[in-house]
Structures are given as C-alpha cells and as structure tokens.
C-alpha cells in the first residue's frame, strides 16, 4: 500500500512511498521499499506521466537480490502508467 507524502492536484504532482508490511519476507520483492514522485501533464485525452523513483532494499538484500527490487519498481511504474495513461482502444 502506498502512502501519499505530497498531493498537488493543481500542479499534477504526487509523491508516495510503499513500505513493506511487517510480514514481508526478506529476500522477496515485498520487502523492498519503493519511493515515487510523479508529475502528470497534458489533457484527459493525451496524458503524460513523468516519474522519478527509487527502491530501497533491506541491507541483506541490497547486493544479492537487488534485481528483485528493480523488477518490482518497474512493474509498479507500469501499473501506474496503465491507469494514468491507458492504451487507446
């Protein structure tokens, strides 16, 4: 679940953090923390999404399992893009 740190609907900015749950197992993507800053521009017919993001893995995963956090971040961004700017039908 994401918590929104900044909401600026007039400026089209959202900044949020997804923290791991207390039951997330170390060594899984669920243990990664994801921070996103999104800027939405354009019109309802032609929305553009710019993002700045990073993931933070528990220290024991940072080198050995970093690819899990990277993949999780990419999948999270793709889900957001599909909602904000869905493909034309």
C-alpha positions as CSV (number, residue, x, y, z in Angstrom):
1,X,0.0,0.0,0.0
2,X,1.3,3.5,-0.9
3,X,1.1,6.4,1.5
4,X,0.9,9.8,-0.2
5,X,3.6,12.2,1.1
6,X,2.6,15.1,-1.2
7,X,-0.6,15.7,-3.2
8,X,-0.7,18.7,-5.5
9,X,-3.8,18.2,-7.8
10,X,-3.4,21.7,-9.3
11,X,0.2,21.1,-10.2
12,X,-0.3,17.4,-11.1
13,X,2.2,16.1,-8.6
14,X,2.1,13.1,-6.4
15,X,4.8,11.7,-4.2
16,X,4.4,8.5,-2.4
17,X,6.1,5.7,-0.5
18,X,5.3,2.0,-0.4
19,X,6.7,0.5,2.7
20,X,6.9,-3.3,3.3
21,X,4.4,-4.8,5.5
22,X,5.5,-6.2,8.8
23,X,5.1,-9.8,7.4
24,X,7.1,-9.2,4.2
25,X,9.8,-11.9,4.0
26,X,13.3,-10.7,3.4
27,X,14.5,-12.0,0.0
28,X,11.2,-11.2,-1.7
29,X,10.1,-8.2,-3.7
30,X,7.6,-7.4,-1.0
31,X,10.5,-6.5,1.3
32,X,11.5,-3.6,-0.9
33,X,10.5,0.0,-0.1
34,X,9.5,2.0,-3.2
35,X,9.5,5.8,-3.4
36,X,7.9,7.6,-6.3
37,X,7.5,11.2,-7.4
38,X,5.0,11.5,-10.3
39,X,4.2,14.5,-12.5
40,X,1.0,14.3,-14.6
41,X,0.8,16.6,-17.6
42,X,-1.3,17.0,-20.7
43,X,-5.0,16.6,-21.2
44,X,-7.5,13.9,-20.4
45,X,-7.2,12.7,-24.0
46,X,-3.4,12.9,-24.0
47,X,-1.9,12.4,-20.5
48,X,1.8,12.2,-20.0
49,X,3.4,10.8,-16.9
50,X,6.9,11.7,-15.8
51,X,8.4,9.9,-12.8
52,X,11.4,9.9,-10.5
53,X,11.7,6.7,-8.5
54,X,14.0,4.6,-6.4
55,X,13.8,1.4,-4.4
56,X,15.4,0.7,-1.1
57,X,16.2,-2.9,-0.2
58,X,16.9,-4.3,3.3
59,X,20.7,-4.4,3.7
60,X,20.8,-8.1,3.5
61,X,19.2,-7.9,0.0
62,X,20.9,-4.8,-1.4
63,X,23.6,-6.6,-3.3
64,X,22.5,-10.2,-3.7
65,X,18.8,-9.6,-4.5
66,X,18.7,-6.1,-5.8
67,X,17.2,-7.3,-9.1
68,X,14.0,-8.2,-7.2
69,X,13.6,-4.6,-6.1
70,X,14.4,-3.3,-9.5
71,X,11.8,-5.6,-11.2
72,X,9.2,-4.7,-8.6
73,X,9.8,-1.0,-9.2
74,X,9.4,-1.4,-13.0
75,X,6.2,-3.4,-12.5
76,X,4.8,-0.8,-10.1
77,X,5.6,2.1,-12.6
78,X,4.0,0.1,-15.4
79,X,0.8,-0.5,-13.4
80,X,0.6,3.3,-12.7
81,X,1.2,4.2,-16.3
82,X,-1.6,1.9,-17.4
83,X,-4.0,3.6,-15.1
84,X,-3.0,7.2,-15.7
85,X,-2.5,6.9,-19.5
86,X,-4.2,3.8,-20.7
87,X,-3.6,2.5,-24.1
88,X,-6.1,3.7,-26.8
89,X,-8.7,1.2,-27.7
